[in-house]
């Protein structure tokens, strides 16, 4: 029949066409539902936006009044623009000042403890320059603090003696300084003569010196086992370091073992340095080891005093 043929030709769908029709129906349903919802709630979104706008305008107005307050807070803040704590300087006696007061005056807490240990276990501060004897203290801080240091006269050590004329004069004990012991030359007996340095530390110092082939600075004493701040302070005050006696390693004749055993250089770095030397037919200068890419600027400053070219 003709009408059945027409229905079959125009109203029969394959699977792909059916999926497309179903998708279209779902989409139209969603659009119709959204339209109905907006008709039921026409003003809610708009009212909320107007409320937000009003609050924002009020906030913007308040900012204009807040600006002067921000400027004033920067002026009177305890923190400077670079993030460092500003210091309110006042007169103080380093022999009497407390730990917290030293921290308020700009010292790190660990350094403030070291200052107190020095005055209690080494000797009181007789003058401003004595502060620089505290191990590893920042000398720039001492210079800043100097005008505010007020030392009680009772702490200023002095002796009185009669001259040939019978007149009494004062002489500071500091003028009678004993000869300092050289850490690069002293044996354990000499080191034990330093107050606070017993057999334990004396033996450690000699062994560490042997590993380094001589000390170049007091910072290397930090490698001592369980060394205290008081011990470091005593050593920095009672000893000296003669760097001319350091045993240097010849870069052009040394073995990997010679470099690898040094505390500043790892075995891997030693092998790379020797391999570079062999490839380039010896070093022309000590600084040339930086071309190996395993020696940084900071490491070079530590190791250079122990190297030479013969």
Secondary structure, DSSP 4 states (H G I P E B T S, - for coil): -HHHHHHHHHS---HHHHHHHHHHHHHHHHHHHHHHHHHHSSSHHHHHHHHHHHHHHHHHHHHHHHHHHHHHHHHH-SB-TTSPBP-----B-TTT--HHHHHHTT--HHHHHHHHHHHHHT----SGGGGGGSTT--HHHHHHHGGGB---GGGS-EEEEE-TTS-EEEEEGGGGPPPPEETTT--HHHHHTSTT--HHHHHHHHHHHHHHTS-SSGGGGGGSTT--HHHHHHHHHHEE--GGGPPPEETTT--HHHHHTSTTS-HHHHHHHHHHHHHTTS-SSGGGGGGGSS--HHHHHHHGGGEE--
